[in-house]
Amino acid sequence: MSVMNVKFAGLGGTGVIKASDVMAELVFEQGYDVKKAEVHGMSQRGGSIASDVRFAKDEEVQSPMIPCGEADYLVVFDETQVVVNEAYMKQGGVLLTPADIDVSKLENVKALNVAMLGKLSKYFDFTVDQWTVALNKLFAEKFHEGNKKAFMLGREG
């Protein structure tokens, strides 16, 4: 397996960093070499924010930053961030946006990032249980049940 590149992008407060933390934790726990980087704009005021997760099973990841044109997956939490980040996608890469999920079914709109992880999970061989372990490790217990529902909504959508 060569290096897998997943770019998360959104606006400050939409859970970009937490979603990338979950992805990085998941692949680390499965024995992958993983690197992660974050680019903050005026994130506390709703500005652009992006986080790169790069991982590989049988080789070392050299850099935490995804070069332009090499993202296998671009996961955006706000449609305005597609244009800002689409240059990072490689030809044939996968774009995931909130339009891919029925967000009206989310019990809490703040769980959109977890629902997007559910959507992303369909493209990988990791089990739902493996994703759940990573989610539960990085979120307080009071969010576990809601996160499970949001994750499954994204996975089924």
N, C-alpha and C positions, 0 to 999 in steps of 0.2 A: 504494500500500500504506500502510495506517495503521500506527501503532506496534504491534509484536508484543511481547507480554509473556510471559516464561517465568520461573516461580518454581521454584527448586530448594530442597528442604527435607529435613532429616534430623537425625541426631545427630552430635555431634562425632566426627571420625575416620572418617566414612563417605564422604568425598570430595565433599561438597557444593560447597565452594569450587573445587576443581579442575575439577569438571564445569561449573560456571558459567564458569570461566576459558576452558575449551575452547569453549563455545558463543559467548562474547564474541569470542574470537580468530577463530573461523570466520566470523562475520558481519562483523567488522571487515575481514578479508582479502578479503571479497566486496564491499566498498565500501559497507557499511551504516553509518549513524550508530548508535553503540551506547553505552549507559550501563549500568553495573553497580554494584550495591550489596550489601553483606553485613550481616547481623544476627547477631551471635554471642551465644549464651547462655553457659553454662558449657561451652563446646565441648570443652575439653581433658578434661572429666570426663563426656563423653557427653551433654551438654545439647543443647537444641534449637539448630539453626543453619539459617539460610535465606539464599539469595542470589538477587537479582533481576537478570535480564538483559532489557533493553528495547532494541529496535532497529527502524529504519525505513530504507527505501531512498531515498525522495524527500522526506523531511522531517526536521527536527531533533528529536531526542528531548530533551524539556525536563528531565525528572527521572529519576534512577536508580531511584527507588522505585516499585514497582507499587502503585497505589491499590487498596483493597479492591474486589472485584467486577470487576476488569479483567484478571486473568491468563488468557491464552489457554491456557496449559499449566501444570499443577502437577505437578512431577516429584518424588516423595518416595522417599527411600532407606530409610525405616523407616515401617512402617504407622502407628505412633503419631503421626506428624506430619501425617496427613491431617486429623484433626479440628482440630489447631492452626492449619492453614493454609487450610482449605477456603473460608473467607470471602473469600479473595483471588481465587478463581476466578470468571470471568464465567459467566453462563448460557450453556450450550452449550460451555464450556471442556472441555479434555481432561485427565483425571487419569491419571497413569502411576505405578504402584507396583511393587515387587519381585514381586508376585503375577502380573504380566504376563510374567514371564520364568521359565524353568526354571533357578533359581539353582543347583540341584544339578549342572548341567553346567558351571558356572564352575570353571576350574582354580584360581582364587584368589578367595576371597570378597571381597577388597579391590578387585577389578575390577568390582564391582556398579555403581559409578558410570559406568563406561565402557559396560557393558551397557545401562544405562538411557539413555545417550546414543544408543546404537544403536537402541533402541526409539523414542526421540524423533525420530531422524533420518528415520523413515518419514513424518513429517508435514510435511517440508520438501523443497524441490526441490534442496537441495545434494547433490552427488555423494558417494559413499563416499570417493573420493579426496580431496575437499575436507575432509571430516571427518578423514580420516587425517592430512593435513598438519597440521591444528590439534592433533590428539592428539600426534603425534610432536614437534611444537614444544614442547609443555608437559610431556612426560614424558621421562625418561632413556631412552636407547636400549635398555637391558636390559628395558624394559617394552613395547617396541613390538610384538613378536610376540604376547605375551599380551593386550595391549590390542586388537589386531586381532581375535583370536578372541572376546574378550568383546563387542566392538562388534557383530560379525556375529551372535553368539548373540542379542543384544538385537534386532537388526534383523530377524532371521528369526523371532523368537518372537512 
